[in-house]
Amino acid sequence: MLDFFEMERVIEELAKAYPAQCATTWFKITKNHKPSEEEYRNKVAST
């Protein structure tokens, strides 16, 4: 039987990193270079 531990770990990390990068890009595009913590968290959660 194959061990998919590493693949599962990669997918888990991707799921965590992708929304944060999308939120960062969104704030750069909208020229909001210093969003509040609340704005950033809301954007990450909605991605």
PDB file with SEQRES, HELIX, SHEET and CRYST1 records, atoms N, CA, C and O in Angstrom:
SEQRES   1 A   47  MET LEU ASP PHE PHE GLU MET GLU ARG VAL ILE GLU GLU          
SEQRES   2 A   47  LEU ALA LYS ALA TYR PRO ALA GLN CYS ALA THR THR TRP          
SEQRES   3 A   47  PHE LYS ILE THR LYS ASN HIS LYS PRO SER GLU GLU GLU          
SEQRES   4 A   47  TYR ARG ASN LYS VAL ALA SER THR                              
HELIX    1 AA1 PHE A    5  ILE A   29  1                                  25    
HELIX    2 AA2 GLU A   37  SER A   46  1                                  10    
CRYST1    1.000    1.000    1.000  90.00  90.00  90.00 P 1           1          
ATOM      1  N   MET A   1       0.848  -1.181   0.000  1.00  0.00           N  
ATOM      2  CA  MET A   1       0.000   0.000   0.000  1.00  0.00           C  
ATOM      3  C   MET A   1       0.892   1.243   0.000  1.00  0.00           C  
ATOM      4  O   MET A   1       1.916   1.285   0.683  1.00  0.00           O  
ATOM      5  N   LEU A   2       0.501   2.228  -0.754  1.00  0.00           N  
ATOM      6  CA  LEU A   2       1.274   3.455  -0.851  1.00  0.00           C  
ATOM      7  C   LEU A   2       1.038   4.352   0.354  1.00  0.00           C  
ATOM      8  O   LEU A   2      -0.044   4.368   0.940  1.00  0.00           O  
ATOM      9  N   ASP A   3       2.077   5.095   0.707  1.00  0.00           N  
ATOM     10  CA  ASP A   3       1.988   6.047   1.817  1.00  0.00           C  
ATOM     11  C   ASP A   3       1.836   7.445   1.232  1.00  0.00           C  
ATOM     12  O   ASP A   3       2.756   7.949   0.587  1.00  0.00           O  
ATOM     13  N   PHE A   4       0.711   8.060   1.445  1.00  0.00           N  
ATOM     14  CA  PHE A   4       0.433   9.374   0.896  1.00  0.00           C  
ATOM     15  C   PHE A   4       0.649  10.493   1.913  1.00  0.00           C  
ATOM     16  O   PHE A   4       0.126  11.595   1.750  1.00  0.00           O  
ATOM     17  N   PHE A   5       1.417  10.207   2.955  1.00  0.00           N  
ATOM     18  CA  PHE A   5       1.619  11.199   4.007  1.00  0.00           C  
ATOM     19  C   PHE A   5       2.164  12.512   3.450  1.00  0.00           C  
ATOM     20  O   PHE A   5       1.647  13.583   3.767  1.00  0.00           O  
ATOM     21  N   GLU A   6       3.200  12.433   2.627  1.00  0.00           N  
ATOM     22  CA  GLU A   6       3.818  13.658   2.092  1.00  0.00           C  
ATOM     23  C   GLU A   6       2.842  14.415   1.200  1.00  0.00           C  
ATOM     24  O   GLU A   6       2.775  15.643   1.262  1.00  0.00           O  
ATOM     25  N   MET A   7       2.096  13.709   0.383  1.00  0.00           N  
ATOM     26  CA  MET A   7       1.121  14.361  -0.503  1.00  0.00           C  
ATOM     27  C   MET A   7       0.038  15.045   0.322  1.00  0.00           C  
ATOM     28  O   MET A   7      -0.371  16.161   0.001  1.00  0.00           O  
ATOM     29  N   GLU A   8      -0.425  14.398   1.366  1.00  0.00           N  
ATOM     30  CA  GLU A   8      -1.431  15.001   2.238  1.00  0.00           C  
ATOM     31  C   GLU A   8      -0.880  16.260   2.900  1.00  0.00           C  
ATOM     32  O   GLU A   8      -1.586  17.259   3.039  1.00  0.00           O  
ATOM     33  N   ARG A   9       0.382  16.204   3.306  1.00  0.00           N  
ATOM     34  CA  ARG A   9       1.009  17.362   3.939  1.00  0.00           C  
ATOM     35  C   ARG A   9       1.120  18.525   2.966  1.00  0.00           C  
ATOM     36  O   ARG A   9       0.868  19.669   3.344  1.00  0.00           O  
ATOM     37  N   VAL A  10       1.494  18.255   1.718  1.00  0.00           N  
ATOM     38  CA  VAL A  10       1.602  19.299   0.705  1.00  0.00           C  
ATOM     39  C   VAL A  10       0.240  19.939   0.457  1.00  0.00           C  
ATOM     40  O   VAL A  10       0.132  21.164   0.385  1.00  0.00           O  
ATOM     41  N   ILE A  11      -0.778  19.133   0.328  1.00  0.00           N  
ATOM     42  CA  ILE A  11      -2.129  19.665   0.091  1.00  0.00           C  
ATOM     43  C   ILE A  11      -2.601  20.495   1.278  1.00  0.00           C  
ATOM     44  O   ILE A  11      -3.219  21.544   1.097  1.00  0.00           O  
ATOM     45  N   GLU A  12      -2.314  20.033   2.482  1.00  0.00           N  
ATOM     46  CA  GLU A  12      -2.703  20.781   3.682  1.00  0.00           C  
ATOM     47  C   GLU A  12      -1.999  22.140   3.734  1.00  0.00           C  
ATOM     48  O   GLU A  12      -2.625  23.156   4.039  1.00  0.00           O  
ATOM     49  N   GLU A  13      -0.697  22.154   3.435  1.00  0.00           N  
ATOM     50  CA  GLU A  13       0.054  23.411   3.446  1.00  0.00           C  
ATOM     51  C   GLU A  13      -0.439  24.351   2.354  1.00  0.00           C  
ATOM     52  O   GLU A  13      -0.523  25.560   2.570  1.00  0.00           O  
ATOM     53  N   LEU A  14      -0.761  23.813   1.194  1.00  0.00           N  
ATOM     54  CA  LEU A  14      -1.274  24.624   0.096  1.00  0.00           C  
ATOM     55  C   LEU A  14      -2.597  25.275   0.485  1.00  0.00           C  
ATOM     56  O   LEU A  14      -2.836  26.445   0.187  1.00  0.00           O  
ATOM     57  N   ALA A  15      -3.443  24.512   1.149  1.00  0.00           N  
ATOM     58  CA  ALA A  15      -4.734  25.045   1.584  1.00  0.00           C  
ATOM     59  C   ALA A  15      -4.570  26.175   2.587  1.00  0.00           C  
ATOM     60  O   ALA A  15      -5.420  27.062   2.668  1.00  0.00           O  
ATOM     61  N   LYS A  16      -3.488  26.151   3.350  1.00  0.00           N  
ATOM     62  CA  LYS A  16      -3.235  27.221   4.320  1.00  0.00           C  
ATOM     63  C   LYS A  16      -2.586  28.434   3.671  1.00  0.00           C  
ATOM     64  O   LYS A  16      -2.903  29.569   4.028  1.00  0.00           O  
ATOM     65  N   ALA A  17      -1.690  28.213   2.730  1.00  0.00           N  
ATOM     66  CA  ALA A  17      -0.910  29.301   2.144  1.00  0.00           C  
ATOM     67  C   ALA A  17      -1.660  30.048   1.037  1.00  0.00           C  
ATOM     68  O   ALA A  17      -1.497  31.261   0.898  1.00  0.00           O  
ATOM     69  N   TYR A  18      -2.463  29.360   0.263  1.00  0.00           N  
ATOM     70  CA  TYR A  18      -3.129  29.970  -0.883  1.00  0.00           C  
ATOM     71  C   TYR A  18      -4.025  31.157  -0.509  1.00  0.00           C  
ATOM     72  O   TYR A  18      -3.898  32.210  -1.134  1.00  0.00           O  
ATOM     73  N   PRO A  19      -4.918  31.044   0.472  1.00  0.00           N  
ATOM     74  CA  PRO A  19      -5.773  32.191   0.814  1.00  0.00           C  
ATOM     75  C   PRO A  19      -4.982  33.414   1.283  1.00  0.00           C  
ATOM     76  O   PRO A  19      -5.356  34.545   0.973  1.00  0.00           O  
ATOM     77  N   ALA A  20      -3.906  33.203   2.016  1.00  0.00           N  
ATOM     78  CA  ALA A  20      -3.103  34.334   2.491  1.00  0.00           C  
ATOM     79  C   ALA A  20      -2.457  35.064   1.320  1.00  0.00           C  
ATOM     80  O   ALA A  20      -2.423  36.294   1.301  1.00  0.00           O  
ATOM     81  N   GLN A  21      -1.947  34.324   0.352  1.00  0.00           N  
ATOM     82  CA  GLN A  21      -1.330  34.956  -0.819  1.00  0.00           C  
ATOM     83  C   GLN A  21      -2.366  35.678  -1.665  1.00  0.00           C  
ATOM     84  O   GLN A  21      -2.091  36.753  -2.197  1.00  0.00           O  
ATOM     85  N   CYS A  22      -3.541  35.103  -1.792  1.00  0.00           N  
ATOM     86  CA  CYS A  22      -4.619  35.769  -2.543  1.00  0.00           C  
ATOM     87  C   CYS A  22      -5.019  37.075  -1.865  1.00  0.00           C  
ATOM     88  O   CYS A  22      -5.223  38.088  -2.534  1.00  0.00           O  
ATOM     89  N   ALA A  23      -5.130  37.052  -0.552  1.00  0.00           N  
ATOM     90  CA  ALA A  23      -5.502  38.261   0.189  1.00  0.00           C  
ATOM     91  C   ALA A  23      -4.432  39.333   0.033  1.00  0.00           C  
ATOM     92  O   ALA A  23      -4.750  40.505  -0.171  1.00  0.00           O  
ATOM     93  N   THR A  24      -3.169  38.940   0.129  1.00  0.00           N  
ATOM     94  CA  THR A  24      -2.071  39.898  -0.030  1.00  0.00           C  
ATOM     95  C   THR A  24      -2.109  40.523  -1.408  1.00  0.00           C  
ATOM     96  O   THR A  24      -1.960  41.737  -1.546  1.00  0.00           O  
ATOM     97  N   THR A  25      -2.308  39.708  -2.426  1.00  0.00           N  
ATOM     98  CA  THR A  25      -2.390  40.214  -3.803  1.00  0.00           C  
ATOM     99  C   THR A  25      -3.583  41.148  -3.959  1.00  0.00           C  
ATOM    100  O   THR A  25      -3.479  42.187  -4.610  1.00  0.00           O  
ATOM    101  N   TRP A  26      -4.708  40.783  -3.367  1.00  0.00           N  
ATOM    102  CA  TRP A  26      -5.909  41.618  -3.450  1.00  0.00           C  
ATOM    103  C   TRP A  26      -5.646  43.014  -2.878  1.00  0.00           C  
ATOM    104  O   TRP A  26      -6.025  44.016  -3.483  1.00  0.00           O  
ATOM    105  N   PHE A  27      -5.007  43.075  -1.733  1.00  0.00           N  
ATOM    106  CA  PHE A  27      -4.750  44.366  -1.111  1.00  0.00           C  
ATOM    107  C   PHE A  27      -3.747  45.180  -1.929  1.00  0.00           C  
ATOM    108  O   PHE A  27      -3.831  46.408  -1.958  1.00  0.00           O  
ATOM    109  N   LYS A  28      -2.806  44.520  -2.588  1.00  0.00           N  
ATOM    110  CA  LYS A  28      -1.870  45.240  -3.459  1.00  0.00           C  
ATOM    111  C   LYS A  28      -2.597  45.811  -4.672  1.00  0.00           C  
ATOM    112  O   LYS A  28      -2.360  46.954  -5.064  1.00  0.00           O  
ATOM    113  N   ILE A  29      -3.478  45.016  -5.262  1.00  0.00           N  
ATOM    114  CA  ILE A  29      -4.225  45.459  -6.444  1.00  0.00           C  
ATOM    115  C   ILE A  29      -5.127  46.639  -6.102  1.00  0.00           C  
ATOM    116  O   ILE A  29      -5.251  47.580  -6.885  1.00  0.00           O  
ATOM    117  N   THR A  30      -5.753  46.587  -4.936  1.00  0.00           N  
ATOM    118  CA  THR A  30      -6.672  47.657  -4.543  1.00  0.00           C  
ATOM    119  C   THR A  30      -5.951  48.825  -3.872  1.00  0.00           C  
ATOM    120  O   THR A  30      -6.583  49.749  -3.362  1.00  0.00           O  
ATOM    121  N   LYS A  31      -4.613  48.769  -3.882  1.00  0.00           N  
ATOM    122  CA  LYS A  31      -3.762  49.829  -3.334  1.00  0.00           C  
ATOM    123  C   LYS A  31      -3.990  50.098  -1.846  1.00  0.00           C  
ATOM    124  O   LYS A  31      -3.815  51.218  -1.367  1.00  0.00           O  
ATOM    125  N   ASN A  32      -4.374  49.069  -1.146  1.00  0.00           N  
ATOM    126  CA  ASN A  32      -4.514  49.138   0.305  1.00  0.00           C  
ATOM    127  C   ASN A  32      -3.289  48.419   0.881  1.00  0.00           C  
ATOM    128  O   ASN A  32      -3.354  47.235   1.210  1.00  0.00           O  
ATOM    129  N   HIS A  33      -2.189  49.135   0.998  1.00  0.00           N  
ATOM    130  CA  HIS A  33      -0.925  48.524   1.383  1.00  0.00           C  
ATOM    131  C   HIS A  33      -0.810  48.255   2.882  1.00  0.00           C  
ATOM    132  O   HIS A  33       0.103  47.547   3.307  1.00  0.00           O  
ATOM    133  N   LYS A  34      -1.695  48.791   3.673  1.00  0.00           N  
ATOM    134  CA  LYS A  34      -1.647  48.546   5.117  1.00  0.00           C  
ATOM    135  C   LYS A  34      -3.061  48.260   5.638  1.00  0.00           C  
ATOM    136  O   LYS A  34      -3.638  49.076   6.357  1.00  0.00           O  
ATOM    137  N   PRO A  35      -3.612  47.105   5.275  1.00  0.00           N  
ATOM    138  CA  PRO A  35      -4.944  46.776   5.797  1.00  0.00           C  
ATOM    139  C   PRO A  35      -4.875  46.481   7.292  1.00  0.00           C  
ATOM    140  O   PRO A  35      -3.839  46.068   7.813  1.00  0.00           O  
ATOM    141  N   SER A  36      -5.981  46.697   7.958  1.00  0.00           N  
ATOM    142  CA  SER A  36      -6.023  46.366   9.382  1.00  0.00           C  
ATOM    143  C   SER A  36      -6.013  44.835   9.527  1.00  0.00           C  
ATOM    144  O   SER A  36      -6.295  44.107   8.575  1.00  0.00           O  
ATOM    145  N   GLU A  37      -5.689  44.376  10.715  1.00  0.00           N  
ATOM    146  CA  GLU A  37      -5.676  42.934  10.963  1.00  0.00           C  
ATOM    147  C   GLU A  37      -7.048  42.333  10.673  1.00  0.00           C  
ATOM    148  O   GLU A  37      -7.154  41.243  10.111  1.00  0.00           O  
ATOM    149  N   GLU A  38      -8.083  43.048  11.060  1.00  0.00           N  
ATOM    150  CA  GLU A  38      -9.451  42.556  10.850  1.00  0.00           C  
ATOM    151  C   GLU A  38      -9.769  42.440   9.359  1.00  0.00           C  
ATOM    152  O   GLU A  38     -10.347  41.445   8.921  1.00  0.00           O  
ATOM    153  N   GLU A  39      -9.392  43.459   8.581  1.00  0.00           N  
ATOM    154  CA  GLU A  39      -9.620  43.405   7.129  1.00  0.00           C  
ATOM    155  C   GLU A  39      -8.892  42.212   6.513  1.00  0.00           C  
ATOM    156  O   GLU A  39      -9.457  41.482   5.699  1.00  0.00           O  
ATOM    157  N   TYR A  40      -7.650  42.026   6.903  1.00  0.00           N  
ATOM    158  CA  TYR A  40      -6.833  40.940   6.365  1.00  0.00           C  
ATOM    159  C   TYR A  40      -7.424  39.577   6.730  1.00  0.00           C  
ATOM    160  O   TYR A  40      -7.541  38.694   5.880  1.00  0.00           O  
ATOM    161  N   ARG A  41      -7.786  39.421   7.975  1.00  0.00           N  
ATOM    162  CA  ARG A  41      -8.376  38.135   8.417  1.00  0.00           C  
ATOM    163  C   ARG A  41      -9.672  37.855   7.697  1.00  0.00           C  
ATOM    164  O   ARG A  41      -9.917  36.723   7.281  1.00  0.00           O  
ATOM    165  N   ASN A  42     -10.512  38.869   7.540  1.00  0.00           N  
ATOM    166  CA  ASN A  42     -11.782  38.668   6.827  1.00  0.00           C  
ATOM    167  C   ASN A  42     -11.549  38.268   5.373  1.00  0.00           C  
ATOM    168  O   ASN A  42     -12.253  37.409   4.841  1.00  0.00           O  
ATOM    169  N   LYS A  43     -10.567  38.887   4.735  1.00  0.00           N  
ATOM    170  CA  LYS A  43     -10.273  38.566   3.341  1.00  0.00           C  
ATOM    171  C   LYS A  43      -9.738  37.146   3.214  1.00  0.00           C  
ATOM    172  O   LYS A  43     -10.134  36.420   2.303  1.00  0.00           O  
ATOM    173  N   VAL A  44      -8.842  36.736   4.115  1.00  0.00           N  
ATOM    174  CA  VAL A  44      -8.298  35.384   4.093  1.00  0.00           C  
ATOM    175  C   VAL A  44      -9.422  34.371   4.317  1.00  0.00           C  
ATOM    176  O   VAL A  44      -9.480  33.339   3.648  1.00  0.00           O  
ATOM    177  N   ALA A  45     -10.287  34.666   5.237  1.00  0.00           N  
ATOM    178  CA  ALA A  45     -11.386  33.729   5.546  1.00  0.00           C  
ATOM    179  C   ALA A  45     -12.387  33.616   4.406  1.00  0.00           C  
ATOM    180  O   ALA A  45     -13.021  32.574   4.241  1.00  0.00           O  
ATOM    181  N   SER A  46     -12.535  34.669   3.624  1.00  0.00           N  
ATOM    182  CA  SER A  46     -13.510  34.626   2.539  1.00  0.00           C  
ATOM    183  C   SER A  46     -12.930  34.050   1.254  1.00  0.00           C  
ATOM    184  O   SER A  46     -13.663  33.835   0.288  1.00  0.00           O  
ATOM    185  N   THR A  47     -11.623  33.798   1.228  1.00  0.00           N  
ATOM    186  CA  THR A  47     -10.996  33.250   0.017  1.00  0.00           C  
ATOM    187  C   THR A  47     -11.129  31.761  -0.025  1.00  0.00           C  
ATOM    188  O   THR A  47     -10.661  31.126  -0.970  1.00  0.00           O  
TER     189      THR A  47                                                      
END                                                                             
